[in-house]
């Protein structure tokens, strides 16, 4: 199965299509700088841009740099304080219209 993997980092947000069975990257990675504000809405927009770059219509897996419990951000870490208690899965699913894990 083809999955879009997205890594959210402090300086860049990167994505690539991956074979979920073999773990093999199917595309080159695509990178967009992390928004300076690191606010949820702006970062969700970048996730959407990465999905659109690959014209992906399937599942999306997101690596997130903070503590997530049952889809909820429990510590904003080095992100903006407004991440606290945000349902990350719901935010990114709404932004992309795709299932996000």
Backbone torsions as a table, in degrees:
resi	resn	phi	psi	omega
1	UNK	NA	139.4	179.0
2	UNK	-90.1	126.0	-179.6
3	UNK	-127.0	144.6	173.3
4	UNK	-93.4	117.1	176.7
5	UNK	-97.6	131.8	179.4
6	UNK	-125.0	129.0	177.7
7	UNK	-108.5	121.1	178.8
8	UNK	-97.8	115.4	179.9
9	UNK	-118.8	171.8	-178.1
10	UNK	-66.0	-31.6	-178.8
11	UNK	-113.3	-17.2	-179.2
12	UNK	-152.7	150.8	175.3
13	UNK	-114.9	122.0	-172.1
14	UNK	-121.0	147.3	177.7
15	UNK	-140.0	154.5	174.6
16	UNK	-159.2	151.1	173.5
17	UNK	-81.5	136.8	-174.0
18	UNK	-132.6	143.4	171.5
19	UNK	-80.4	115.8	-174.8
20	UNK	-70.7	-15.4	178.6
21	UNK	-84.7	-47.2	-175.7
22	UNK	-95.9	-19.5	-175.9
23	UNK	81.0	1.5	-178.5
24	UNK	-71.8	134.7	173.6
25	UNK	-73.6	129.4	-177.8
26	UNK	-96.1	-13.1	179.9
27	UNK	-138.9	167.1	168.6
28	UNK	-70.1	153.1	178.2
29	UNK	-75.4	152.4	178.7
30	UNK	-120.0	132.4	-174.3
31	UNK	-125.0	137.2	172.7
32	UNK	-127.8	135.1	178.0
33	UNK	-57.7	140.7	175.3
34	UNK	-64.6	132.7	178.6
35	UNK	-55.6	139.8	-177.3
36	UNK	-58.6	-36.8	-177.6
37	UNK	-69.6	-29.0	-176.2
38	UNK	57.8	29.4	178.4
39	UNK	-83.8	151.8	-176.2
40	UNK	-54.0	-48.4	-175.5
41	UNK	-63.0	-40.6	-178.9
42	UNK	-70.3	-37.6	179.2
43	UNK	-72.4	-33.6	175.5
44	UNK	-63.7	-36.2	177.7
45	UNK	-64.4	-38.1	177.8
46	UNK	-67.8	-40.9	175.8
47	UNK	-57.3	-44.3	177.6
48	UNK	-59.9	-42.9	179.7
49	UNK	-62.9	-38.3	178.6
50	UNK	-66.1	-44.1	177.0
51	UNK	-59.0	-46.1	-179.7
52	UNK	-64.5	-36.5	178.6
53	UNK	-56.6	-41.5	-178.8
54	UNK	-89.7	-2.4	-176.6
55	UNK	50.4	42.6	-174.0
56	UNK	-85.7	137.8	-178.8
57	UNK	-121.9	7.9	-176.5
58	UNK	-111.4	-161.8	-176.8
59	UNK	-67.0	152.3	-178.7
60	UNK	-126.4	132.3	173.8
61	UNK	-111.8	131.4	-176.5
62	UNK	-120.3	126.1	171.9
63	UNK	-90.8	126.0	-171.7
64	UNK	-121.8	136.8	-171.2
65	UNK	-85.3	29.1	178.7
66	UNK	-141.9	-178.1	178.3
67	UNK	-80.6	122.9	177.9
68	UNK	-120.4	127.6	177.6
69	UNK	-128.4	118.8	-177.7
70	UNK	54.2	38.6	177.3
71	UNK	84.3	-4.2	-175.6
72	UNK	-104.5	132.6	177.0
73	UNK	-71.9	120.2	-177.4
74	UNK	-100.6	-9.5	177.4
75	UNK	-156.4	126.2	-179.0
76	UNK	-71.4	-13.4	179.7
77	UNK	53.0	-127.0	-179.5
78	UNK	-91.2	11.4	176.8
79	UNK	-92.4	-179.5	179.4
80	UNK	-67.7	146.7	-176.9
81	UNK	-60.4	-21.3	-179.7
82	UNK	-70.9	-5.8	175.1
83	UNK	-71.1	-22.1	-176.7
84	UNK	-55.0	125.0	178.5
85	UNK	68.3	14.6	175.2
86	UNK	-77.1	137.1	173.3
87	UNK	-80.9	98.0	-172.9
88	UNK	-64.3	-44.6	-180.0
89	UNK	-58.9	-46.6	179.9
90	UNK	-64.5	-43.0	-179.9
91	UNK	-58.8	-50.0	-177.4
92	UNK	-72.8	-34.0	176.5
93	UNK	-64.2	-42.7	179.1
94	UNK	-64.7	-40.6	-178.8
95	UNK	-66.7	-35.3	-174.4
96	UNK	-101.2	-21.2	-174.2
97	UNK	73.5	17.1	-176.6
98	UNK	-125.4	160.1	174.7
99	UNK	-69.7	132.0	-177.3
100	UNK	-125.2	136.9	175.8
101	UNK	-126.8	NA	NA
